[in-house]
């Protein structure tokens, strides 16, 4: 089954939001870069998705005019098979990505990027409902602490675990970047099934 890696919203815009922290950035980038490099070496197409939203002003980090809608610092350089700009949480809404994936004969997606519970999870649910098999590379996603309705802080690790719990075996196979690479290139693993 032809696989495609989708790198969602791995963009500098997030470094300019008040909730942003570098606390979990290094492990995320290590996993994301491993995934990108492995897919590039194995001939797995990589799609880049950027989030563009809000007023078209230099002060809005998600506006093209800000200069922050570009790869996040520390992400390895790669040649994208295609690049899409999205304006909704799902990378499959009004971007043309669904058409591109179908034209390429893609049957499995590896979802990675920023934020775990927002655009990565939403894209995963949408892709599953449209019929794609999805590997959700949890360690190659990043999110940030959030404030709950009661005012308490919900930590990023807890948010990631919640996402893994609700996606597993319903919308995706939750896995590591290394496991996603193994599943994307089964021919290199002595005939193991994808």
Residue pairs with C-beta under 8 A, 6 or more apart in sequence:
1 107
1 108
1 133
1 194
2 104
2 105
2 106
2 107
2 108
3 44
3 106
3 107
3 108
3 109
3 110
3 135
3 183
3 184
3 194
4 44
4 45
4 46
4 47
4 81
4 101
4 104
4 106
4 108
4 109
4 110
5 35
5 36
5 39
5 44
5 45
5 46
5 47
5 109
5 110
5 112
5 180
5 184
6 46
6 47
6 49
6 91
6 97
6 109
6 110
6 111
6 112
6 113
6 123
7 32
7 36
7 46
7 47
7 48
7 49
7 75
7 112
7 113
8 49
8 51
8 91
8 111
8 112
8 113
8 114
8 119
8 120
8 123
9 49
9 50
9 51
9 113
9 114
9 115
9 119
10 32
10 48
10 71
10 72
10 75
10 112
10 113
10 114
11 50
11 51
11 68
11 69
11 70
11 71
11 72
11 114
12 61
12 68
12 69
12 70
12 71
12 72
12 73
13 51
13 61
13 62
13 66
13 68
13 69
14 20
14 61
14 72
14 114
14 115
15 61
15 68
15 72
15 73
16 61
16 66
16 68
17 61
19 144
19 145
19 146
20 144
21 144
21 145
23 156
24 142
24 156
25 74
25 142
26 74
27 139
28 114
28 139
28 140
28 141
28 142
29 72
29 74
29 75
31 112
31 137
31 139
31 140
31 176
31 177
32 75
32 112
32 113
32 140
32 142
32 177
33 74
33 75
33 76
34 140
34 177
34 178
34 181
35 110
35 112
35 137
35 140
35 177
35 180
35 181
36 46
36 75
36 76
36 78
37 76
37 78
38 44
38 177
38 181
38 184
38 185
39 45
39 46
39 110
39 181
39 184
40 46
40 78
40 79
42 181
42 184
42 185
42 188
44 110
44 184
44 185
45 81
45 82
45 104
45 106
46 78
46 79
46 80
46 81
47 80
47 81
47 82
47 83
47 84
47 97
47 100
48 71
48 78
48 80
48 82
48 83
48 84
49 83
49 84
49 85
49 86
49 91
49 95
49 97
49 113
49 119
50 69
50 70
50 83
50 84
50 85
50 86
51 62
51 69
51 85
51 86
51 87
51 119
52 62
52 63
52 64
52 69
52 85
52 86
52 87
53 62
53 63
53 87
54 60
54 62
54 63
55 63
56 63
56 64
56 65
57 63
57 65
57 66
58 65
58 66
58 67
59 66
60 66
61 68
62 68
62 69
63 69
69 85
71 77
72 114
81 104
82 97
82 100
84 91
84 95
84 96
84 97
84 100
85 95
86 93
86 94
86 95
86 97
86 119
87 93
87 94
88 94
89 118
89 119
89 122
89 123
90 119
90 122
90 123
90 125
90 126
91 97
91 119
91 123
92 98
92 123
92 126
92 127
92 130
93 126
98 130
101 109
101 132
106 132
107 132
107 133
108 132
108 133
108 134
108 135
108 183
108 184
108 194
109 127
109 132
109 133
109 134
109 135
110 134
110 135
110 137
110 180
110 184
111 120
111 123
111 124
111 127
111 134
111 135
111 136
111 137
111 141
111 172
112 120
112 137
112 140
112 141
112 177
113 119
113 120
113 140
113 141
113 142
114 120
114 141
114 142
114 143
115 141
115 142
115 143
115 144
116 138
116 141
116 142
116 143
116 156
116 159
116 160
116 163
117 143
117 159
117 160
117 162
117 163
118 143
120 136
120 141
120 163
121 136
121 163
121 166
121 167
124 134
124 136
124 167
124 171
124 172
125 167
125 171
127 134
128 134
128 170
128 171
128 172
129 171
133 173
134 171
134 172
134 173
135 172
135 173
135 175
135 179
135 180
135 183
135 184
136 163
136 164
136 167
136 171
136 172
136 173
136 174
136 175
137 175
137 176
137 177
137 179
137 180
138 160
138 163
138 164
138 174
138 175
138 176
139 176
139 177
140 177
140 180
141 160
141 163
142 156
143 156
143 159
143 160
144 156
145 153
145 154
145 155
145 156
145 159
146 153
146 154
146 159
147 153
147 154
148 154
164 174
167 174
168 174
173 183
175 183
182 189
182 192
183 194
184 194
186 192
186 193
186 194
